[in-house]
Amino acid sequence: MVEQQDQSKQSAAAQQAGATVVNVIQERKDGNGLGIGGFVLALIALFVSWVPVLGWIIWILGAILSLVGLRKQPRGLAIAGTIISFIDFILLALVISACSAGVSMM
C-alpha cells in the first residue's frame, strides 16, 4: 500500500516535470529448455555420428533430453529432437556394423 502511494507520488511529480511515465509489463514465456537442449545435441550428434565414442555420448544425451522434454510444453523441438535421435541411432548402427565388417575382413 505504501509502495503504491510512493509510486503515485513519483509519477505525479514526473508528470508535473513534463516527463512521460510508461509502465511496461513483460510477460514471461516459458520455454522447454530440455527439449531445446535435446534438439541441439541430437543435431550435433547427427553430424558427428561417425566419431565412435563422442557420437554415442552426444546421441545418448540428446535422446534422453528430448524424451524428457516431451513431457513439457511446447513440445515442437522435443519431438524434432526425438526424431533426429532415432535417425542418429540408425546412423550409429550403420557405423558400428561397417566397422565390425571391416575388422572381420582383416
N, C-alpha and C positions, 0 to 999 in steps of 0.2 A: 504494500500500500504506500509506504513511504517512498519506494523507488518510483512508483508511478507519478507521485506528486513531484519528485525531483525531475523526472523526465519531462513532465508537462511544463514545469518552470523553465527548464533548459530550452525546450522547443519554442516556448513563448518568447524567451529572450532572443533566440536565434531569429525568429520571425520579425521581431522588432528591429533587429540589426539588418534586416534585408536578406538574410540567408534563407535558402530553401532547405527544408528538412525532408529527407526521404528515408522512410523505413523500408529496409529491404529484408524480405523473408526468403530464405533459401530452403528449398525442400531437399532433403537428403534422399537420394535414390540408392536403395540398397542393391548392390550387385551380387554376383555369385563368384566370389573370389576363388573358390575351389574349382568351379567349372572353367574359369578363365585360365587358372594355373594348369589344369589338366589338359586343356586345349593347346596351350603353348608348348607344354612338354611333349604331348603327342605329336605335334607338328615338328618339333626339333628331332624327335626320335625317328620320324619319317625320313629325314634327311641323313641321319647318322646311323641308320639301321644296319649298315654294312660293317660298322665297327663292333666287334664281338661283345665286349663287356659293357662298354659305355652305352651302346644302343639298347641293350637289355635293361640296364638300370633306369635309363630315362623312360623307356617304354613302360616299365612296371609302375613307376611313379606317376606318369601321365594317365595310365589306365585307372589306377586307384583314385587319383584326384577327380578324374572325370566321372567315375562311378559314384563317388561320394557326392559330387556336385549335382548329380541328377536329383537329389532329394531337396534342393533349394530352388527358389525362383530367382531369376529367369533361367530356364534350362537350355537355351539355344546353344551356347558354346559348350556346355557339358555334353550334350548329345553329339555335337560335332567332334568333340574330343574322344568320346567313346567309339564313334565310327572310325576315326583315324587310328585309334589304338588297335581296333580289330584289323585294319589294313596293315598296321605295323606288325601285328602278330603273324600275319601271313607272310610278310616280307622276311621277318626274322626266321620263321620256319624254313623258308626257301634258302636263306643264307646258311643256316645250320645244315640243311640236307646237302647243299652244294659243297660245303666244307668237308662234311663226312664222306661224301662221294669222292672228293679229291684225295682225301687221306687214304681211302680204301684202294684207290688205283695205284698207289705207290708201292 
